[in-house]
Amino acid sequence: MELAISQDMQRIPGVEFIPEPETTALTSSILINRFKGENMKRNLIRLGLSLMAVLFAAIPALAQAQGATESNNRGYGYLAAVIGFGIAAGLCGIGQGRVAGAACEGMARNPTAYNRVQVALILGLAFIETLVIFTFVVVLLRTPAP
């Protein structure tokens, strides 16, 4: 394989043209994938260590005297209910957005299947919303009375 050298480079006396080593797309993708893999591994290690630190810190932080459990249970019950319902509602919103996006894409790709996609969309949204309603009912049943 001959390299094309411009006319200007041939005219400069005492300058030797040294071509750079060729990198193929395969080599660069291997380097990128190796870098991503190392980065992912590092992030998973950080996540694991952070999770362990939080769990081990929670043990002494939540330690209580023997008689103090009744007054604090209500507060923790409400807190757990609010956090659990918030997570369920947030994930419901994400799921509904993905379902609606996929339905719009399906209708755009195949306009003749509009009716079937619309029925599947409404059914999917109803099932997702039902999960949040069930979560709300469980929160109301499990939350301690004031």
VOSE-772124 format. One record per atom (N, C-alpha, C): residue number from 1; atom name; x, y, z. Coordinates in nm, 4 decimals. Layout:
REM VOSE-772124
- i;at;c1;c2;c3
- NUM;CA;X;Y;Z
...
REM end
This chain:
REM VOSE-772124
- i;at;c1;c2;c3
- 1;N;0.0849;-0.1174;0.0000
- 1;CA;0.0000;0.0000;0.0000
- 1;C;0.0895;0.1237;0.0000
- 2;N;0.0778;0.2059;-0.0979
- 2;CA;0.1595;0.3261;-0.1088
- 2;C;0.0838;0.4437;-0.0494
- 3;N;0.1575;0.5260;0.0167
- 3;CA;0.0976;0.6450;0.0755
- 3;C;0.1126;0.7616;-0.0210
- 4;N;0.0106;0.8403;-0.0305
- 4;CA;0.0168;0.9571;-0.1179
- 4;C;0.0833;1.0708;-0.0429
- 5;N;0.1955;1.1199;-0.0952
- 5;CA;0.2687;1.2290;-0.0325
- 5;C;0.2499;1.3516;-0.1202
- 6;N;0.2135;1.4619;-0.0548
- 6;CA;0.1880;1.5823;-0.1334
- 6;C;0.3188;1.6363;-0.1904
- 7;N;0.3072;1.7236;-0.2889
- 7;CA;0.4232;1.7814;-0.3554
- 7;C;0.5027;1.8699;-0.2601
- 8;N;0.4342;1.9378;-0.1662
- 8;CA;0.5043;2.0265;-0.0733
- 8;C;0.5973;1.9484;0.0178
- 9;N;0.5566;1.8297;0.0598
- 9;CA;0.6397;1.7504;0.1503
- 9;C;0.7623;1.6956;0.0786
- 10;N;0.7530;1.6720;-0.0487
- 10;CA;0.8681;1.6205;-0.1227
- 10;C;0.9726;1.7286;-0.1452
- 11;N;0.9336;1.8545;-0.1467
- 11;CA;1.0253;1.9621;-0.1771
- 11;C;1.1104;2.0038;-0.0585
- 12;N;1.0676;1.9753;0.0655
- 12;CA;1.1416;2.0214;0.1824
- 12;C;1.2654;1.9335;0.1995
- 13;N;1.3871;1.9942;0.1900
- 13;CA;1.5079;1.9136;0.2047
- 13;C;1.5339;1.8798;0.3514
- 14;N;1.5780;1.7602;0.3767
- 14;CA;1.6137;1.7168;0.5112
- 14;C;1.4967;1.6736;0.5970
- 15;N;1.3746;1.6762;0.5449
- 15;CA;1.2576;1.6348;0.6216
- 15;C;1.2133;1.5005;0.5681
- 16;N;1.2069;1.4057;0.6597
- 16;CA;1.1672;1.2713;0.6202
- 16;C;1.0212;1.2517;0.6588
- 17;N;0.9440;1.1995;0.5678
- 17;CA;0.8025;1.1763;0.5924
- 17;C;0.7857;1.0414;0.6607
- 18;N;0.7306;1.0439;0.7841
- 18;CA;0.7043;0.9201;0.8585
- 18;C;0.5532;0.9062;0.8728
- 19;N;0.4956;0.8090;0.8060
- 19;CA;0.3499;0.7947;0.8144
- 19;C;0.3077;0.7463;0.9530
- 20;N;0.1900;0.7916;0.9955
- 20;CA;0.1357;0.7466;1.1234
- 20;C;0.0783;0.6073;1.1058
- 21;N;0.0822;0.5274;1.2114
- 21;CA;0.0250;0.3928;1.1994
- 21;C;-0.1255;0.4015;1.1774
- 22;N;-0.1715;0.3147;1.0919
- 22;CA;-0.3136;0.3153;1.0596
- 22;C;-0.3928;0.2506;1.1724
- 23;N;-0.5024;0.3140;1.2065
- 23;CA;-0.5941;0.2550;1.3047
- 23;C;-0.7222;0.2223;1.2328
- 24;N;-0.7633;0.1037;1.2482
- 24;CA;-0.8869;0.0625;1.1832
- 24;C;-1.0039;0.0895;1.2761
- 25;N;-1.1219;0.0811;1.2220
- 25;CA;-1.2423;0.1010;1.3026
- 25;C;-1.2540;-0.0066;1.4092
- 26;N;-1.2088;-0.1262;1.3769
- 26;CA;-1.2157;-0.2359;1.4731
- 26;C;-1.1268;-0.2071;1.5931
- 27;N;-1.0059;-0.1598;1.5692
- 27;CA;-0.9141;-0.1307;1.6791
- 27;C;-0.9694;-0.0198;1.7666
- 28;N;-1.0211;0.0852;1.7072
- 28;CA;-1.0735;0.1957;1.7866
- 28;C;-1.1976;0.1527;1.8645
- 29;N;-1.2821;0.0678;1.8063
- 29;CA;-1.3999;0.0233;1.8800
- 29;C;-1.3611;-0.0673;1.9963
- 30;N;-1.2556;-0.1463;1.9794
- 30;CA;-1.2090;-0.2301;2.0900
- 30;C;-1.1572;-0.1428;2.2030
- 31;N;-1.0828;-0.0376;2.1692
- 31;CA;-1.0327;0.0530;2.2717
- 31;C;-1.1468;0.1237;2.3430
- 32;N;-1.2469;0.1676;2.2690
- 32;CA;-1.3612;0.2358;2.3300
- 32;C;-1.4385;0.1392;2.4191
- 33;N;-1.4612;0.0169;2.3718
- 33;CA;-1.5354;-0.0807;2.4522
- 33;C;-1.4591;-0.1165;2.5788
- 34;N;-1.3269;-0.1281;2.5689
- 34;CA;-1.2480;-0.1590;2.6879
- 34;C;-1.2591;-0.0448;2.7865
- 35;N;-1.2547;0.0795;2.7372
- 35;CA;-1.2672;0.1945;2.8249
- 35;C;-1.4043;0.1984;2.8909
- 36;N;-1.5109;0.1715;2.8144
- 36;CA;-1.6452;0.1704;2.8713
- 36;C;-1.6590;0.0607;2.9749
- 37;N;-1.5992;-0.0547;2.9481
- 37;CA;-1.6078;-0.1645;3.0433
- 37;C;-1.5387;-0.1314;3.1741
- 38;N;-1.4229;-0.0684;3.1662
- 38;CA;-1.3522;-0.0298;3.2877
- 38;C;-1.4294;0.0767;3.3639
- 39;N;-1.4891;0.1687;3.2921
- 39;CA;-1.5667;0.2738;3.3552
- 39;C;-1.6904;0.2151;3.4238
- 40;N;-1.7559;0.1202;3.3588
- 40;CA;-1.8737;0.0557;3.4167
- 40;C;-1.8353;-0.0227;3.5422
- 41;N;-1.7235;-0.0921;3.5354
- 41;CA;-1.6768;-0.1699;3.6500
- 41;C;-1.6476;-0.0768;3.7672
- 42;N;-1.5832;0.0350;3.7384
- 42;CA;-1.5507;0.1318;3.8429
- 42;C;-1.6783;0.1887;3.9040
- 43;N;-1.7781;0.2188;3.8212
- 43;CA;-1.9039;0.2730;3.8725
- 43;C;-1.9793;0.1704;3.9565
- 44;N;-1.9754;0.0444;3.9166
- 44;CA;-2.0418;-0.0592;3.9965
- 44;C;-1.9738;-0.0777;4.1315
- 45;N;-1.8423;-0.0685;4.1337
- 45;CA;-1.7704;-0.0786;4.2603
- 45;C;-1.8071;0.0390;4.3499
- 46;N;-1.8126;0.1588;4.2930
- 46;CA;-1.8521;0.2765;4.3721
- 46;C;-1.9933;0.2616;4.4259
- 47;N;-2.0840;0.2115;4.3434
- 47;CA;-2.2219;0.1931;4.3863
- 47;C;-2.2298;0.0925;4.5013
- 48;N;-2.1574;-0.0182;4.4875
- 48;CA;-2.1576;-0.1194;4.5928
- 48;C;-2.1017;-0.0671;4.7237
- 49;N;-1.9911;0.0045;4.7166
- 49;CA;-1.9316;0.0608;4.8380
- 49;C;-2.0227;0.1659;4.9009
- 50;N;-2.0866;0.2470;4.8202
- 50;CA;-2.1787;0.3485;4.8727
- 50;C;-2.2978;0.2831;4.9408
- 51;N;-2.3511;0.1795;4.8776
- 51;CA;-2.4643;0.1084;4.9361
- 51;C;-2.4269;0.0433;5.0684
- 52;N;-2.3097;-0.0172;5.0736
- 52;CA;-2.2640;-0.0781;5.1996
- 52;C;-2.2452;0.0272;5.3077
- 53;N;-2.1913;0.1430;5.2722
- 53;CA;-2.1716;0.2492;5.3705
- 53;C;-2.3047;0.2982;5.4259
- 54;N;-2.4034;0.3145;5.3395
- 54;CA;-2.5347;0.3602;5.3853
- 54;C;-2.5996;0.2553;5.4744
- 55;N;-2.5913;0.1296;5.4354
- 55;CA;-2.6539;0.0242;5.5168
- 55;C;-2.5868;0.0090;5.6522
- 56;N;-2.4549;0.0158;5.6554
- 56;CA;-2.3851;0.0029;5.7830
- 56;C;-2.4038;0.1259;5.8707
- 57;N;-2.4216;0.2421;5.8108
- 57;CA;-2.4454;0.3630;5.8891
- 57;C;-2.5866;0.3647;5.9456
- 58;N;-2.6794;0.2955;5.8824
- 58;CA;-2.8180;0.2960;5.9283
- 58;C;-2.8360;0.2152;6.0560
- 59;N;-2.7496;0.1188;6.0811
- 59;CA;-2.7659;0.0337;6.1998
- 59;C;-2.7550;0.1158;6.3283
- 60;N;-2.6468;0.1900;6.3511
- 60;CA;-2.6431;0.2682;6.4748
- 60;C;-2.7356;0.3898;6.4723
- 61;N;-2.7640;0.4423;6.3558
- 61;CA;-2.8490;0.5613;6.3481
- 61;C;-2.9925;0.5290;6.3880
- 62;N;-3.0386;0.4089;6.3593
- 62;CA;-3.1757;0.3715;6.3920
- 62;C;-3.1880;0.2946;6.5232
- 63;N;-3.0785;0.2801;6.5937
- 63;CA;-3.0837;0.2124;6.7239
- 63;C;-3.1617;0.3000;6.8215
- 64;N;-3.2527;0.2367;6.8988
- 64;CA;-3.3385;0.3127;6.9885
- 64;C;-3.3449;0.2438;7.1234
- 65;N;-3.3927;0.3190;7.2167
- 65;CA;-3.4195;0.2601;7.3473
- 65;C;-3.5418;0.1700;7.3362
- 66;N;-3.5610;0.0822;7.4336
- 66;CA;-3.6656;-0.0180;7.4218
- 66;C;-3.8063;0.0423;7.4241
- 67;N;-3.8308;0.1460;7.4980
- 67;CA;-3.9654;0.2029;7.5084
- 67;C;-3.9974;0.3047;7.4007
- 68;N;-3.9008;0.3441;7.3198
- 68;CA;-3.9227;0.4518;7.2224
- 68;C;-3.9759;0.4015;7.0889
- 69;N;-4.0032;0.2742;7.0754
- 69;CA;-4.0431;0.2210;6.9448
- 69;C;-4.1843;0.2596;6.9054
- 70;N;-4.2769;0.2749;7.0009
- 70;CA;-4.4156;0.3034;6.9665
- 70;C;-4.4321;0.4414;6.9035
- 71;N;-4.3672;0.5404;6.9584
- 71;CA;-4.3865;0.6758;6.9061
- 71;C;-4.3215;0.6942;6.7697
- 72;N;-4.2122;0.6247;6.7400
- 72;CA;-4.1421;0.6426;6.6133
- 72;C;-4.1982;0.5578;6.5002
- 73;N;-4.2725;0.4539;6.5296
- 73;CA;-4.3239;0.3668;6.4238
- 73;C;-4.4194;0.4388;6.3309
- 74;N;-4.4992;0.5299;6.3837
- 74;CA;-4.5926;0.6023;6.2989
- 74;C;-4.5180;0.6892;6.1983
- 75;N;-4.4184;0.7582;6.2443
- 75;CA;-4.3432;0.8463;6.1557
- 75;C;-4.2737;0.7689;6.0452
- 76;N;-4.2128;0.6566;6.0804
- 76;CA;-4.1454;0.5754;5.9794
- 76;C;-4.2461;0.5121;5.8828
- 77;N;-4.3645;0.4774;5.9333
- 77;CA;-4.4682;0.4215;5.8468
- 77;C;-4.5150;0.5219;5.7431
- 78;N;-4.5369;0.6456;5.7855
- 78;CA;-4.5763;0.7499;5.6909
- 78;C;-4.4648;0.7784;5.5909
- 79;N;-4.3430;0.7842;5.6400
- 79;CA;-4.2295;0.8107;5.5523
- 79;C;-4.2139;0.7001;5.4475
- 80;N;-4.2256;0.5756;5.4918
- 80;CA;-4.2142;0.4636;5.3975
- 80;C;-4.3282;0.4649;5.2970
- 81;N;-4.4485;0.4996;5.3415
- 81;CA;-4.5634;0.5047;5.2505
- 81;C;-4.5451;0.6137;5.1458
- 82;N;-4.4987;0.7294;5.1881
- 82;CA;-4.4806;0.8401;5.0938
- 82;C;-4.3705;0.8077;4.9931
- 83;N;-4.2601;0.7531;5.0402
- 83;CA;-4.1493;0.7201;4.9491
- 83;C;-4.1912;0.6093;4.8522
- 84;N;-4.2575;0.5061;4.9036
- 84;CA;-4.3010;0.3961;4.8176
- 84;C;-4.4010;0.4401;4.7129
- 85;N;-4.4966;0.5222;4.7532
- 85;CA;-4.5954;0.5693;4.6565
- 85;C;-4.5319;0.6643;4.5557
- 86;N;-4.4375;0.7445;4.5998
- 86;CA;-4.3680;0.8342;4.5077
- 86;C;-4.2892;0.7584;4.4023
- 87;N;-4.2215;0.6537;4.4442
- 87;CA;-4.1464;0.5704;4.3492
- 87;C;-4.2421;0.5034;4.2504
- 88;N;-4.3522;0.4494;4.3012
- 88;CA;-4.4490;0.3827;4.2130
- 88;C;-4.5092;0.4803;4.1125
- 89;N;-4.5436;0.6003;4.1588
- 89;CA;-4.6039;0.6980;4.0677
- 89;C;-4.5028;0.7465;3.9649
- 90;N;-4.3785;0.7668;4.0067
- 90;CA;-4.2756;0.8108;3.9126
- 90;C;-4.2473;0.7074;3.8054
- 91;N;-4.2350;0.5828;3.8464
- 91;CA;-4.2104;0.4768;3.7485
- 91;C;-4.3319;0.4542;3.6591
- 92;N;-4.4501;0.4796;3.7127
- 92;CA;-4.5715;0.4710;3.6299
- 92;C;-4.5665;0.5750;3.5201
- 93;N;-4.5257;0.6956;3.5543
- 93;CA;-4.5151;0.8012;3.4542
- 93;C;-4.4142;0.7677;3.3460
- 94;N;-4.3008;0.7114;3.3865
- 94;CA;-4.1997;0.6709;3.2876
- 94;C;-4.2549;0.5614;3.1974
- 95;N;-4.3225;0.4636;3.2566
- 95;CA;-4.3793;0.3538;3.1781
- 95;C;-4.4863;0.4011;3.0817
- 96;N;-4.5715;0.4914;3.1276
- 96;CA;-4.6754;0.5426;3.0388
- 96;C;-4.6158;0.6224;2.9242
- 97;N;-4.5115;0.6969;2.9515
- 97;CA;-4.4457;0.7713;2.8449
- 97;C;-4.3839;0.6806;2.7406
- 98;N;-4.3234;0.5725;2.7865
- 98;CA;-4.2629;0.4783;2.6913
- 98;C;-4.3693;0.4066;2.6085
- 99;N;-4.4791;0.3695;2.6735
- 99;CA;-4.5868;0.3015;2.6008
- 99;C;-4.6468;0.3946;2.4963
- 100;N;-4.6720;0.5199;2.5344
- 100;CA;-4.7301;0.6150;2.4397
- 100;C;-4.6333;0.6428;2.3248
- 101;N;-4.5052;0.6548;2.3547
- 101;CA;-4.4067;0.6765;2.2490
- 101;C;-4.3991;0.5604;2.1523
- 102;N;-4.4010;0.4396;2.2057
- 102;CA;-4.3963;0.3210;2.1190
- 102;C;-4.5226;0.3105;2.0350
- 103;N;-4.6377;0.3468;2.0928
- 103;CA;-4.7626;0.3419;2.0159
- 103;C;-4.7612;0.4448;1.9036
- 104;N;-4.7129;0.5643;1.9320
- 104;CA;-4.7049;0.6674;1.8260
- 104;C;-4.6105;0.6237;1.7151
- 105;N;-4.4992;0.5625;1.7533
- 105;CA;-4.4046;0.5141;1.6528
- 105;C;-4.4672;0.4029;1.5694
- 106;N;-4.5399;0.3137;1.6341
- 106;CA;-4.6063;0.2054;1.5607
- 106;C;-4.7129;0.2566;1.4661
- 107;N;-4.7880;0.3578;1.5097
- 107;CA;-4.8903;0.4157;1.4225
- 107;C;-4.8265;0.4897;1.3051
- 108;N;-4.7131;0.5527;1.3296
- 108;CA;-4.6459;0.6257;1.2213
- 108;C;-4.5859;0.5297;1.1191
- 109;N;-4.5375;0.4156;1.1655
- 109;CA;-4.4774;0.3192;1.0729
- 109;C;-4.5819;0.2440;0.9913
- 110;N;-4.6953;0.2157;1.0545
- 110;CA;-4.7982;0.1379;0.9863
- 110;C;-4.9354;0.2013;1.0128
- 111;N;-4.9746;0.2996;0.9344
- 111;CA;-5.1019;0.3683;0.9588
- 111;C;-5.2250;0.2791;0.9454
- 112;N;-5.2137;0.1695;0.8732
- 112;CA;-5.3310;0.0822;0.8591
- 112;C;-5.3624;0.0064;0.9875
- 113;N;-5.2650;-0.0076;1.0757
- 113;CA;-5.2863;-0.0792;1.2018
- 113;C;-5.3216;0.0163;1.3153
- 114;N;-5.3713;0.1343;1.2805
- 114;CA;-5.4004;0.2379;1.3795
- 114;C;-5.4961;0.1898;1.4882
- 115;N;-5.6052;0.1234;1.4484
- 115;CA;-5.7070;0.0814;1.5458
- 115;C;-5.6522;-0.0219;1.6441
- 116;N;-5.5790;-0.1188;1.5920
- 116;CA;-5.5239;-0.2219;1.6814
- 116;C;-5.4211;-0.1641;1.7763
- 117;N;-5.3372;-0.0731;1.7281
- 117;CA;-5.2360;-0.0114;1.8141
- 117;C;-5.3027;0.0747;1.9201
- 118;N;-5.4099;0.1433;1.8821
- 118;CA;-5.4796;0.2288;1.9777
- 118;C;-5.5421;0.1457;2.0894
- 119;N;-5.6008;0.0318;2.0554
- 119;CA;-5.6598;-0.0561;2.1574
- 119;C;-5.5508;-0.1091;2.2506
- 120;N;-5.4390;-0.1507;2.1939
- 120;CA;-5.3288;-0.1992;2.2762
- 120;C;-5.2728;-0.0881;2.3646
- 121;N;-5.2677;0.0336;2.3127
- 121;CA;-5.2201;0.1481;2.3907
- 121;C;-5.3095;0.1727;2.5110
- 122;N;-5.4393;0.1765;2.4889
- 122;CA;-5.5319;0.2041;2.5990
- 122;C;-5.5286;0.0924;2.7017
- 123;N;-5.5197;-0.0311;2.6559
- 123;CA;-5.5096;-0.1447;2.7489
- 123;C;-5.3817;-0.1366;2.8320
- 124;N;-5.2699;-0.1087;2.7677
- 124;CA;-5.1423;-0.0981;2.8384
- 124;C;-5.1424;0.0143;2.9401
- 125;N;-5.1971;0.1301;2.9018
- 125;CA;-5.2042;0.2421;2.9962
- 125;C;-5.2956;0.2096;3.1138
- 126;N;-5.4038;0.1376;3.0885
- 126;CA;-5.4940;0.0995;3.1977
- 126;C;-5.4246;0.0046;3.2949
- 127;N;-5.3479;-0.0920;3.2436
- 127;CA;-5.2763;-0.1841;3.3326
- 127;C;-5.1705;-0.1113;3.4145
- 128;N;-5.1002;-0.0192;3.3523
- 128;CA;-4.9970;0.0551;3.4259
- 128;C;-5.0614;0.1411;3.5349
- 129;N;-5.1701;0.2082;3.5018
- 129;CA;-5.2370;0.2926;3.6004
- 129;C;-5.2972;0.2086;3.7123
- 130;N;-5.3425;0.0877;3.6813
- 130;CA;-5.3977;-0.0012;3.7837
- 130;C;-5.2918;-0.0389;3.8866
- 131;N;-5.1687;-0.0575;3.8425
- 131;CA;-5.0619;-0.0878;3.9373
- 131;C;-5.0420;0.0251;4.0377
- 132;N;-5.0517;0.1489;3.9930
- 132;CA;-5.0369;0.2615;4.0849
- 132;C;-5.1561;0.2703;4.1795
- 133;N;-5.2737;0.2406;4.1292
- 133;CA;-5.3921;0.2418;4.2171
- 133;C;-5.3793;0.1332;4.3234
- 134;N;-5.3320;0.0157;4.2848
- 134;CA;-5.3094;-0.0902;4.3841
- 134;C;-5.2056;-0.0472;4.4870
- 135;N;-5.1015;0.0194;4.4428
- 135;CA;-5.0003;0.0692;4.5362
- 135;C;-5.0614;0.1699;4.6326
- 136;N;-5.1476;0.2560;4.5820
- 136;CA;-5.2124;0.3546;4.6675
- 136;C;-5.3013;0.2868;4.7715
- 137;N;-5.3739;0.1834;4.7320
- 137;CA;-5.4595;0.1105;4.8263
- 137;C;-5.3749;0.0424;4.9340
- 138;N;-5.2629;-0.0175;4.8931
- 138;CA;-5.1744;-0.0821;4.9907
- 138;C;-5.1166;0.0214;5.0860
- 139;N;-5.0816;0.1369;5.0362
- 139;CA;-5.0295;0.2440;5.1221
- 139;C;-5.1361;0.2852;5.2229
- 140;N;-5.2597;0.3009;5.1783
- 140;CA;-5.3661;0.3407;5.2702
- 140;C;-5.3937;0.2321;5.3738
- 141;N;-5.3855;0.1046;5.3364
- 141;CA;-5.4110;-0.0027;5.4320
- 141;C;-5.2963;-0.0219;5.5300
- 142;N;-5.1742;-0.0020;5.4862
- 142;CA;-5.0574;-0.0315;5.5693
- 142;C;-5.0096;0.0860;5.6529
- 143;N;-5.0548;0.2061;5.6212
- 143;CA;-5.0122;0.3226;5.6990
- 143;C;-5.0774;0.3171;5.8348
- 144;N;-4.9989;0.3346;5.9399
- 144;CA;-5.0588;0.3275;6.0747
- 144;C;-5.1559;0.4420;6.0989
- 145;N;-5.2570;0.4162;6.1766
- 145;CA;-5.3578;0.5181;6.2081
- 145;C;-5.2959;0.6244;6.2981
- 146;N;-5.3353;0.7505;6.2796
- 146;CA;-5.2752;0.8574;6.3618
- 146;C;-5.3219;0.8552;6.5047
REM end
